Amino acid sequence: VQLQASGGGSVQAGGSLRLSCAASGGGFRNYFIGWFRQAPGKGREFVSYISWSGGMTRYAESVKGRFTISRDNSKNTVDLQMNSLSPEDTAVYYCAASDKVPGPATDYDDRRLYDVWGQGTLVTVSS
């Protein structure tokens, strides 16, 4: 599977953006999809993930209640709706795919489980 993220842009604090991750190459429904982000000068951090069917989701505490992840397996897409954006959300956002099964002490918030990454889309939030 190959991934391409889109939908980034510049918004003011309090605004919204919807990111989309489009997959090609087949087998999309066999993958957990995660969103990660990397702010300038910082490491890549977990934002959210969604399971194969969409029945399981998880969010980082920093985005819980503001971001919503969803997937449409008929269109091979995963979206990330981001509301109430703040300057702290400024980062390059990456979608990633994992077909691995985490060990007993790991979860899909661990970027090491993902071996397919999209190219990233920049989100800039101004105050």
Buried (B, 14 or more C-beta within 10 A) or exposed (E): BEBBBBBBEEBEEEBEBEBBBBBEEEEBEEBBBBBBBBBEEEEBBBBBBBBBEBEEBBBBEBBEEBBBBEBEBEEBBBBBBBBEBEEEBBBBBBBBBBBBEBEEEEEBBBBEBBEBBBEBBEBBBEE
